[in-house]
Amino acid sequence: MRTKIVKRMVTLVLALVMVCTTSAIGVLTAGAYETTPEITIVPSPSGTTLTPVTPAVVAADKAEALTKRFVAYQVFSGSVTATNDELDNVDWGNALVISDDTDMNAKYAAVKTLMNKLATTDWDGNPGTSITIEGGKVTYLPAEGTTDQAGRAFVHIYLKIMDAIKEADGNTEKIKNAARTAAQEVAQVLDGSYSEDGIIVENLFKDAKRTAVTSYMQKFAQAVKDTVTANSGNYVTTDGETKKFRKYESAWESAQWKITGIPAGYYFIDDTIALDADLKGDAVSPYMLDVFKSVPVTIKSDAPTLDKTITGVTDLAGDGSSHVSDTHMSAAADIGDTVTYQLVGTLPRNLGTFYDSYNYAFTDTLSKGLTFVNADTTVDANDVKVEIALNEGHNAWITVTPAHNYYAVTLSPDGATGSNILTVTFADLIQYFKATGNGYGTDRQANNEYKNESYNFANIKWENVQIRVTYSAKVNTDAVAGTAGNPNTAYLTYSNDPNVESGGKTSTTVEEQPKVYTFQLELNKIDDKKTPLSGAEFTMSKLAGEARKYAQFDKQEDGSYVITGWVTSASGDKTTFTTAGKNVVIKGLDEGTYRLEETAAPAGYDKVDPFEVKITAGMTEAGEYNGTIDAADASNIVTFPDNRYPDGDATLAAGFIDDFGAGKVVLDVTDMEASVLPHTGGSGVYFYYIAGGVLVAVALVLLVVSRRRSKRSA
C-alpha cells in the first residue's frame, strides 16, 4: 500500500526544527531532491564561545566540533520528489529495522519496542490516563472522548501490528506489510490526519497554524531516543557495512557540522554533547525531527551566560574615589573599603518552550581578603539585591523584585581556603515566571509616546531577560597585595537538557573572576651611614575632597600596620606607626597620594619635613589593573618641599619597586644627627673650665707685665 505524508507534514516537521533550534531554515528547491541528501548545522556567530573538552588546546575553528556532535537516526524511510514535495512510500527507517536480518522477530524488535513506548506514554499530562501493556494485552485504554487521543491511537496501532505479526505466522511479506502499515499510521498521527475506529487525532502534534506542538513532539522524540539508543552497541556508521542498525554522525567541516550520505526520510537528530565537568557554557540542543532533503540549519547556544563586574568602590576615607578599571573586571582599594559587585545572568531562548522546570543558581566564592557585607549576623535574602529585568527596546528596562520565597541566599565558609561561598538559588524559574502572571507592566516612552505594556509567561522574549544579583564585600586585613589580587570567582549552574523533564541535568558557565588589588608601602628609617633606626613615629594622611584625613592604624602580629579608619586632625584620634630597626610595612593601600609626617625622631636625630608618596596602579591595554606600581611614575613617587630637608632627606631605595608582583613601594628615609648641647654633669663643661683657666692665666700674665712697665717708668 502506498501512502503519502502530504505537504502539511513536511511543513510540520520543518516548523518543529525551527522551534527546536530557534533558527531560520532554508530548503533547497532547485531540481529533484537528492537520494542522498545532507544536513548542515551552522553555529550562530553570536553563540557562546565554548570551552573544548579535548585536546586542551585547539584551533579556534575546531572548538565547536570538539564540544558538540550530532547523530541522525532514520525513523521513517521514504522518497521525496520535487513535484509533490511529499514523503512517499513510508516505511520504518534503518535506525529501527535491521535490513539484512531474515528473522522477523529480530528485524522488527526495535519497532515493537518503540510502539510499546508510544502506547505507554502519558500524552496528556494527567497521571490518571496512563496506559500499561503487558504481554501485548491492554490493561487500561482511555475512554473515547478523553483528551488522550494520541495514547488511544498509538495503543490501537500497537495492537494491530502485534496481532498482524501473530496472524502472519512467520509469513515474511505479511509481517513486512503489517509493519509498513504501522509506520504509515504513526506518521498520520504526527500529521494530524489519523482517523480510525472512532479515534481522531487532531491538533495534538500541531496547532491550527501547522506548527509543532512542542510538548507532544518532545515526548515522541523522547520515545524515539530511548529506543534507538538502547542498542547503541549494535549501530554502525556509513562506512559501507549494511548489518545491524544505522546511525549517521556529523563531521566538522568549514566551521559547520555536516551529516552526509543519508537516504531521504524522517530523522531524529540527537545532540551528543559531552556534559561533564570539563565542559562549561553549553547545553544540549532540543531534539530535532525533520524530513531531510538538503537542509541548512543555523543553531545558537541555548545556554545562559554570566557577566560579573565591579560596579564601584566606597572609600573608607570618604574621598569619593572609585578606582575601577575600564572593563569593571578589577579595582584598586584600601583595606576597609567596600566593593560593590553585580552578577548578570541571561536565560536560554527556549526556556518557556522546552523546559517544564528550570534550575538556576549563582555561586560566588569570595577570597579570604574579602568579607561579605550583611546587615546582621544572619545572612539572608535581604543582604543581596535580586532583580529580574526585561529589555523591550528603546533602552527601556523593566525591573521587578521577586519575592524571597522564590529564591534562597546562603553564605557558607570554605574551611580549606578561608573563603566564603555565596549562593543565590532559584529552585525553579519556570514556577516563578508562571506565578507572576501579568506582573511585568510598564509605562514607558517609546518614540515620544507613552504606552502601557504587559508581559507574561506566554509572551516574554526570554533572550531579553536578565537576572541581576548585587551585593557588597569589604576588603579585610587578609587582603593580598600585588599581582595575585583578591578575586571573586563566580559561575552559574543551570538546567542543560530541555529533553529531560524537571531540569534534572545541570551544567555551569565559564567562571568570571574580577579582582580587587591593594598595594603596600615599606618605609626604611636609616641614618647617613645606612644604619636602620628605631623609634621614629609617623602619621599618614590624604585629602578627602578639601579636608585632610589621617589614618588610624592597627599593628599586626607580624609587625606590619593596617589602616582601620580615617579621621580629621581636629579629632585628635589619629594614630602613628613607629619604626623598629627594620622596614615598616603598611598594608592594603589604594591608589592615591599619601602624605607622611614624622612626628617624633629617634633620639639624637632631627625629623624630616613632611613628604608625599604617590601610588599609581599599573593598567593593562585591556583597561584592567595588573597589581603593580606604574614604573613610569618613579620620579614622582616622592615629592620634596622647597626647603629640600636641611636636616634630613627622603630618598628612593635602589629599585624602589622591590617586587612588582608584591605591589611594593620601598622608601629609605634618612635622618641626620642633631647638634649636641652640653648638660649638667656632662663632659662638655671641662672645655669651658680649661678655656676659663687659660683666660685667667693670660690675664694674670698681662697684669704682671703691665705693673713692671709702670715701675720702670717711675
C-alpha positions in Angstrom: 0.0 0.0 0.0 1.4 3.4 -1.0 0.7 6.2 1.4 1.7 9.9 1.1 2.6 12.0 4.0 1.2 15.2 2.5 2.9 18.5 2.2 1.5 19.6 5.5 3.7 17.0 7.3 6.7 18.5 5.7 5.7 21.9 6.9 5.0 20.5 10.3 8.4 18.9 10.8 10.3 21.8 9.3 8.4 24.1 11.8 9.5 21.8 14.6 13.1 22.2 13.7 12.6 25.9 13.7 11.0 25.8 17.1 13.7 23.4 18.4 16.7 25.5 17.1 15.1 28.9 17.1 16.6 29.5 13.7 15.7 30.1 10.1 15.8 27.2 7.8 16.2 27.4 4.1 15.2 24.4 1.9 17.0 23.9 -1.4 14.3 23.6 -4.1 16.3 23.6 -7.3 15.8 20.4 -9.2 14.8 17.0 -7.8 15.7 16.3 -4.3 18.8 14.2 -3.8 18.5 10.5 -3.0 21.4 11.1 -0.5 20.7 14.5 0.9 22.8 16.2 3.6 22.2 18.5 6.5 24.5 21.3 7.6 24.3 22.6 11.2 25.8 26.0 11.5 26.7 27.6 14.8 25.5 31.1 15.2 28.2 33.8 15.1 26.5 35.3 18.2 26.6 32.0 20.1 28.5 31.4 23.3 32.2 30.6 22.9 32.6 27.0 24.1 35.4 25.5 26.1 36.7 22.5 24.2 36.9 19.2 26.0 39.9 17.6 24.3 42.5 18.3 23.3 43.4 21.0 25.8 44.5 23.4 23.0 42.8 23.5 19.6 42.4 25.9 16.8 39.6 28.4 17.1 37.7 26.9 14.2 37.8 23.5 15.8 36.5 24.3 19.3 32.8 23.9 18.4 33.5 20.5 16.8 35.1 19.2 20.0 32.3 20.2 22.2 29.2 19.3 20.1 28.4 16.4 18.0 25.1 15.5 16.3 23.9 12.0 15.3 21.0 11.3 13.0 18.7 8.3 13.2 16.3 7.4 10.4 12.9 6.8 12.0 10.9 6.6 8.7 12.3 5.8 5.3 10.7 7.1 2.0 11.3 9.0 -1.1 10.9 12.8 -1.7 10.4 14.3 -5.2 10.3 17.9 -6.3 7.0 17.6 -8.0 4.8 16.9 -4.9 7.1 17.8 -2.0 5.9 14.8 -0.1 7.4 11.8 1.6 6.2 8.7 -0.4 6.5 5.0 0.3 6.7 5.5 4.1 8.3 2.6 6.0 10.4 2.2 9.1 13.9 3.6 8.9 17.2 1.8 9.3 17.6 3.0 12.9 14.7 0.7 13.8 14.9 -2.1 11.3 17.8 -4.5 10.6 17.7 -4.6 6.8 19.6 -7.8 6.3 18.1 -9.8 9.1 15.7 -12.6 8.0 14.5 -13.3 11.5 11.3 -11.2 11.6 11.2 -11.1 15.4 14.8 -9.7 15.4 14.2 -7.5 12.4 11.2 -5.6 13.9 12.2 -5.9 17.6 13.0 -2.2 17.9 9.8 -1.2 16.0 7.8 -3.2 18.6 9.7 -1.5 21.4 9.0 2.0 20.0 5.3 1.2 19.6 5.2 0.0 23.1 6.8 3.2 24.4 4.4 5.3 22.3 1.4 3.3 23.6 2.5 3.7 27.3 3.4 7.4 27.2 1.3 9.7 29.3 0.5 12.1 26.5 -2.0 14.5 28.1 -0.1 15.0 31.3 -2.8 13.5 33.6 -1.5 10.6 35.6 -4.9 9.0 35.7 -4.8 8.4 31.9 -1.6 6.4 31.8 -1.5 3.2 29.8 0.2 0.0 30.5 0.6 -3.0 28.3 1.7 -6.4 29.5 2.4 -9.2 27.1 0.6 -7.3 24.3 -2.7 -7.1 26.3 -4.2 -3.6 27.1 -4.9 -3.3 30.8 -6.2 0.2 30.5 -7.4 2.1 27.5 -8.5 5.8 27.8 -12.2 6.1 27.1 -13.4 7.5 23.9 -13.7 11.3 24.1 -10.9 11.7 26.6 -8.1 14.1 25.9 -5.6 11.3 25.5 -6.4 10.7 21.8 -2.7 10.2 21.0 -2.5 7.4 23.6 -5.6 5.7 22.2 -4.3 5.9 18.7 -0.9 4.5 19.5 -2.4 1.7 21.6 -4.6 0.9 18.7 -1.7 0.8 16.2 0.4 -1.2 18.5 -2.2 -3.9 19.0 -2.8 -4.1 15.2 0.8 -4.7 14.4 1.1 -7.3 17.2 -2.0 -9.1 16.0 -0.9 -8.9 12.4 2.5 -10.4 13.1 0.9 -13.1 15.2 -1.6 -13.9 12.4 1.1 -13.9 9.7 2.6 -16.9 11.4 6.0 -16.3 10.1 5.0 -15.2 6.6 7.7 -12.6 5.7 5.6 -10.5 3.3 2.6 -10.3 5.7 4.9 -9.2 8.5 6.6 -6.6 6.3 3.2 -5.2 5.2 1.9 -5.1 8.8 5.0 -3.2 9.9 4.8 -0.8 7.0 1.1 -0.1 7.7 2.0 0.7 11.3 4.7 3.2 10.1 2.2 4.9 7.9 -0.4 5.2 10.6 2.1 6.6 13.1 3.1 9.2 10.5 -0.6 10.0 10.1 -0.9 10.6 13.9 2.0 13.0 13.7 0.5 14.8 10.8 -3.0 15.0 12.4 -4.7 13.0 9.6 -5.2 9.8 11.6 -8.8 8.7 12.0 -9.8 5.1 12.6 -12.3 3.3 14.7 -13.6 6.5 16.3 -10.1 7.7 17.3 -9.5 11.1 15.7 -6.2 12.8 16.4 -6.3 16.5 15.5 -4.3 19.4 16.7 -2.3 17.3 19.1 1.1 17.3 17.4 0.4 20.6 15.6 -1.7 23.7 16.1 -4.1 25.5 13.8 -1.1 27.1 12.1 0.5 23.7 11.4 3.2 24.5 13.9 4.5 21.6 16.0 3.0 21.3 19.5 6.2 21.1 21.4 5.1 19.0 24.4 3.8 16.2 22.2 6.6 16.3 19.7 9.1 16.3 22.6 7.5 13.2 24.1 7.5 11.5 20.7 11.2 12.3 20.2 12.0 11.0 23.7 10.4 7.7 22.9 12.4 7.5 19.7 15.6 8.4 21.5 15.0 5.8 24.2 14.5 3.2 21.5 17.3 3.9 19.1 19.9 4.4 21.7 19.1 1.3 23.7 21.0 -0.8 21.1 23.9 1.7 20.6 26.4 -1.1 20.6 24.7 -2.6 17.5 24.9 0.6 15.5 27.3 1.0 12.6 28.2 4.2 10.7 28.0 4.7 6.9 31.3 3.0 6.1 29.8 0.5 3.7 28.6 -2.0 6.2 24.9 -2.9 6.0 24.3 -5.1 9.0 22.6 -4.1 12.2 21.0 -0.7 12.8 22.4 2.5 11.4 23.3 6.0 12.7 24.8 8.9 10.9 27.4 11.0 12.7 28.3 14.6 12.0 31.7 15.8 10.8 33.1 19.2 11.4 33.9 20.9 8.1 34.4 24.6 7.2 33.1 25.8 10.6 29.9 23.8 10.5 28.7 20.3 11.2 27.7 18.1 8.2 25.7 14.9 8.2 26.1 13.5 4.7 25.4 10.3 2.8 21.9 9.8 4.3 18.9 8.5 2.4 15.7 10.5 2.3 13.4 10.0 5.2 12.1 11.3 8.5 15.0 11.7 11.0 15.6 12.1 14.7 18.8 14.1 15.4 20.4 13.9 18.8 22.9 16.3 20.2 25.5 14.1 21.8 27.3 16.9 23.7 29.6 15.6 26.5 28.1 17.2 29.6 31.0 16.7 32.0 32.9 18.9 34.4 35.4 20.0 31.7 32.7 21.5 29.5 31.2 24.8 30.5 28.9 27.3 29.0 26.8 25.0 26.8 23.6 23.0 26.8 22.0 20.1 24.9 20.0 21.1 21.9 16.3 20.2 21.9 15.5 17.1 19.9 15.1 17.8 16.2 12.9 15.9 13.8 12.8 16.6 10.0 12.2 15.2 6.6 15.7 15.7 5.1 16.4 17.0 1.7 19.5 19.1 1.8 18.7 21.5 4.6 21.0 24.1 6.2 20.1 24.7 9.9 21.5 27.6 12.0 21.6 26.9 15.7 22.5 29.1 18.7 23.7 28.1 22.1 20.7 27.6 24.4 22.8 28.0 27.5 22.7 31.1 29.7 25.7 33.3 30.2 27.1 35.1 33.2 28.7 38.5 33.4 30.2 39.6 36.7 31.6 43.1 37.3 32.7 45.6 39.9 30.3 48.5 39.8 32.0 50.7 42.4 34.3 51.2 45.4 33.2 53.1 48.5 36.4 54.6 50.0 36.7 54.3 53.8 38.2 57.8 53.9 35.1 59.2 52.2 37.2 60.8 49.5 34.8 59.8 46.7 37.4 57.8 44.8 36.3 54.7 42.9 39.4 53.2 41.2 37.5 50.8 39.0 39.1 49.7 35.7 37.5 50.5 32.4 36.3 46.9 32.0 34.9 46.8 35.5 36.7 43.5 36.0 39.2 44.9 38.5 39.6 47.8 41.0 42.2 49.2 43.5 41.2 49.7 47.1 42.3 50.3 50.7 41.8 47.8 53.4 38.4 48.8 54.8 36.9 50.0 51.5 33.6 48.4 50.4 33.4 46.9 46.9 30.1 46.5 45.1 29.6 43.6 42.7 26.9 42.8 40.2 26.2 39.4 38.6 24.1 39.4 35.5 22.7 36.1 34.2 20.8 35.6 30.9 18.3 32.9 30.0 18.1 30.4 27.1 15.7 31.4 24.3 13.8 28.2 24.6 13.1 28.4 28.3 9.4 28.7 28.1 9.0 26.3 25.2 11.0 23.2 26.1 11.5 23.3 29.9 8.8 22.5 32.4 11.2 23.2 35.3 14.5 25.1 35.3 17.2 25.2 37.9 19.2 28.4 38.1 21.8 29.3 40.8 24.6 31.9 41.2 27.7 30.7 43.1 30.2 33.3 44.1 33.4 32.5 46.1 34.8 35.4 48.0 38.5 35.2 48.6 39.9 35.3 52.1 40.7 39.1 51.7 37.0 40.0 51.2 34.2 39.9 53.8 30.6 39.7 52.7 28.6 42.8 54.0 25.4 41.8 55.7 23.0 43.7 57.9 23.5 41.5 61.0 24.9 38.1 62.0 22.4 36.2 59.9 22.8 36.2 56.1 19.6 36.1 54.2 17.9 37.5 51.1 17.8 41.0 52.5 21.6 41.2 52.2 21.6 40.9 48.4 19.6 42.8 45.8 17.9 40.4 43.3 16.2 41.9 40.2 14.6 40.4 37.1 14.9 42.8 34.2 13.3 42.7 30.8 14.5 44.8 27.9 11.9 45.6 25.3 14.0 48.0 23.3 14.5 51.8 23.4 16.8 51.1 26.4 13.7 50.6 28.5 14.4 48.1 31.2 11.5 46.8 33.2 12.7 45.6 36.6 10.8 43.7 39.2 11.9 42.3 42.6 11.0 38.7 43.1 9.6 37.7 46.4 12.1 36.0 48.8 10.1 32.7 48.7 11.2 32.1 45.1 14.9 32.1 45.8 17.3 31.4 48.7 20.6 33.1 49.8 23.3 31.3 51.7 26.8 32.1 52.8 29.0 29.0 53.6 32.6 29.1 54.8 35.2 27.1 53.0 37.3 25.7 55.8 40.2 24.7 53.4 40.8 28.1 52.0 39.2 30.5 54.5 37.0 31.8 51.7 33.2 32.2 51.9 30.8 30.9 49.2 27.7 33.0 48.4 24.8 31.3 46.6 21.6 32.7 45.2 19.4 29.8 44.1 16.2 29.7 42.2 14.9 26.2 42.6 12.6 26.6 39.6 12.5 29.7 37.4 9.5 28.3 35.5 7.5 28.4 38.6 8.4 32.0 39.3 7.5 33.3 35.8 4.3 31.4 35.7 3.3 32.6 39.2 3.9 36.3 38.3 1.2 36.2 35.7 0.9 39.6 34.1 3.3 41.1 36.6 5.5 42.8 34.1 3.7 46.0 33.3 5.3 49.4 32.4 4.6 52.9 31.3 7.5 53.8 29.1 8.2 56.3 26.5 8.8 54.8 23.0 9.1 57.1 20.0 7.8 60.0 22.2 4.6 58.2 23.1 3.7 56.7 26.4 2.1 53.3 26.4 1.3 50.5 28.8 2.5 47.0 28.0 2.1 43.8 30.0 4.3 40.8 29.7 3.6 37.3 31.0 4.9 33.8 30.7 3.4 33.3 27.2 4.8 36.4 25.5 8.2 37.1 27.2 11.2 37.1 24.9 13.5 35.1 27.1 16.7 36.2 25.4 15.8 39.8 26.6 15.6 38.8 30.2 18.4 39.4 32.8 18.6 38.2 36.4 20.7 40.6 38.4 22.3 40.0 41.8 24.1 42.9 43.6 26.0 42.7 46.9 28.9 44.3 48.7 32.1 43.0 50.2 34.7 44.8 52.4 38.4 44.5 51.9 39.8 43.0 55.1 43.3 42.6 56.7 43.8 39.3 54.9 43.9 41.1 51.6 46.8 40.1 49.3 48.9 42.9 47.9 50.2 42.8 44.3 49.5 40.8 41.1 47.7 37.9 42.7 44.9 40.3 43.8 41.8 39.4 45.7 39.4 37.6 43.3 35.8 36.7 43.4 35.1 33.6 41.3 31.5 33.3 40.1 29.6 30.9 37.9 26.0 29.9 37.0 24.6 26.5 37.5 21.7 25.8 35.1 19.5 23.1 33.6 21.2 22.0 30.5 18.9 19.4 28.8 15.5 20.5 27.6 14.8 16.9 26.6 14.8 15.8 30.3 11.7 16.7 32.3 12.1 18.7 35.6 15.5 20.1 34.6 17.3 17.2 36.2 20.7 17.7 34.5 22.8 20.8 35.0 25.9 22.5 33.7 27.9 25.5 34.7 29.0 28.6 32.8 32.6 29.6 32.4 33.8 31.3 35.6 34.0 35.1 35.9 36.8 36.4 38.2 37.0 40.1 38.8 39.8 41.1 41.2 40.5 43.8 43.8 44.1 44.9 44.1 45.8 46.5 47.0 49.4 47.8 47.5 51.8 48.3 50.3 54.4 50.9 51.4 57.6 49.9 53.0 59.5 52.7 54.9 63.0 52.1 56.0 64.3 54.7 58.5 68.1 55.0 58.3 70.9 57.4 59.2 73.6 58.7 56.9 75.6 55.5 57.3 72.6 53.4 56.2 72.1 52.1 59.7 68.4 51.3 60.5 66.9 53.5 63.2 64.2 52.7 65.7 61.7 54.9 67.4 60.7 57.2 64.5 56.9 57.9 64.6 54.9 58.9 61.5 51.4 59.8 60.7 49.8 59.2 57.3 47.1 61.3 55.7 45.4 62.0 52.4 43.0 64.5 51.0 39.3 63.7 51.0 37.9 66.5 49.0 39.2 69.7 50.6 39.6 68.0 54.0 42.7 66.1 55.1 42.0 62.8 56.7 44.5 61.0 58.9 44.9 57.2 59.1 44.2 55.2 62.2 46.4 52.1 62.4 46.3 48.6 63.9 49.6 46.9 64.4 49.5 43.2 63.3 51.3 40.3 64.9 54.0 40.3 62.1 54.8 44.0 63.0 53.0 45.4 59.9 50.3 48.1 60.1 46.9 48.2 58.5 44.6 51.2 58.3 41.4 50.8 60.4 39.9 54.2 59.8 40.4 57.8 58.7 39.8 60.9 60.9 40.3 64.6 60.7 43.2 66.2 62.5 40.9 68.1 64.8 39.5 64.9 66.3 42.8 64.0 67.9 42.2 60.4 67.2 44.9 59.9 64.5 47.4 57.3 65.3 51.0 56.7 64.3 53.2 53.9 63.1 56.7 53.5 64.6 59.9 52.2 63.1 61.7 49.3 64.9 65.1 48.9 63.2 63.6 47.4 60.0 61.2 48.3 57.2 57.8 49.4 58.4 55.2 47.8 56.2 51.8 49.5 55.7 49.5 47.0 54.0 46.3 47.4 52.0 46.7 50.8 50.2 44.7 52.1 47.3 45.9 54.3 44.5 46.5 57.9 45.6 48.8 60.4 47.2 49.7 59.8 50.8 51.4 62.4 53.0 53.8 61.2 55.7 54.8 63.3 58.6 57.5 62.4 61.1 56.1 63.4 64.5 58.9 62.1 66.6 62.5 61.3 65.5 64.9 58.8 67.1 67.0 60.2 70.0 69.9 62.3 68.7 68.3 62.8 65.2 66.4 65.5 63.5 62.9 64.9 62.0 62.5 65.1 58.2 59.9 67.5 56.8 56.6 66.1 55.6 56.7 64.4 52.2 54.2 62.6 49.9 54.2 59.2 48.3 52.1 58.7 45.1 50.9 55.2 44.3 49.7 54.7 40.7 48.4 51.2 39.9 49.6 49.7 36.6 46.9 49.3 33.9 46.9 46.8 31.1 46.0 47.7 27.5 42.7 46.0 28.1 41.9 48.5 30.8 42.4 46.3 33.8 44.7 46.8 36.9 47.6 44.4 36.9 48.5 44.7 40.5 51.8 46.6 40.0 53.0 50.1 40.7 53.4 52.1 37.5 57.1 52.4 36.8 56.5 55.5 34.7 55.8 57.4 37.9 59.0 56.5 39.6 60.3 60.1 39.5 57.1 61.3 41.2 56.8 58.8 43.9 58.3 61.2 46.5 57.6 64.9 46.3 60.1 67.1 48.1 59.2 70.5 49.7 61.1 73.6 48.5 63.4 73.6 51.6 64.9 70.2 50.5 65.2 68.9 54.0 68.1 70.9 55.5 68.3 68.5 58.5 67.3 65.2 56.8 66.4 63.6 53.5 63.9 61.2 51.9 65.2 59.2 49.0 64.1 56.3 46.9 65.6 53.0 47.7 67.6 51.4 44.9 64.9 49.7 42.8 62.1 51.5 44.6 59.7 48.8 43.4 61.2 45.9 45.3 58.8 43.4 43.8 56.3 44.1 41.0 54.3 41.0 41.9 54.0 42.1 45.6 53.0 45.7 44.6 55.5 47.3 46.9 56.8 50.9 47.2 60.0 50.9 49.2 61.4 54.1 50.6 64.6 55.0 52.5 64.1 57.9 54.8 67.3 59.4 56.2 67.6 61.3 59.5 70.7 63.4 60.2 72.3 63.6 63.6 71.2 66.6 65.6 73.7 69.3 67.1 74.8 68.1 70.6 74.4 70.6 73.5 76.1 70.2 77.0 74.1 69.3 80.0 74.7 69.3 83.8 77.5 66.9 84.7 78.3 66.4 81.1 81.8 66.2 79.6 81.4 69.4 77.7 81.9 71.6 80.8 85.6 70.8 81.0 86.2 72.7 77.8 84.9 75.8 79.5 86.9 75.2 82.7 90.1 74.9 80.7 89.3 77.8 78.5 88.4 79.9 81.5 91.7 78.9 83.3 93.7 79.8 80.2 92.0 83.2 80.0 92.7 83.8 83.7 96.3 82.9 83.3 96.7 85.2 80.3 95.0 88.0 82.3 97.4 87.5 85.2 100.4 87.5 82.9 99.3 90.7 81.3 98.6 92.3 84.7 102.2 91.4 85.9 103.8 92.7 82.7 101.8 95.9 82.9 102.8 96.6 86.5 106.5 96.0 85.8 106.4 98.6 82.9 104.8 101.1 85.2 107.6 100.7 87.9 110.3 101.2 85.3 108.7 104.3 84.0 108.5 105.7 87.5 
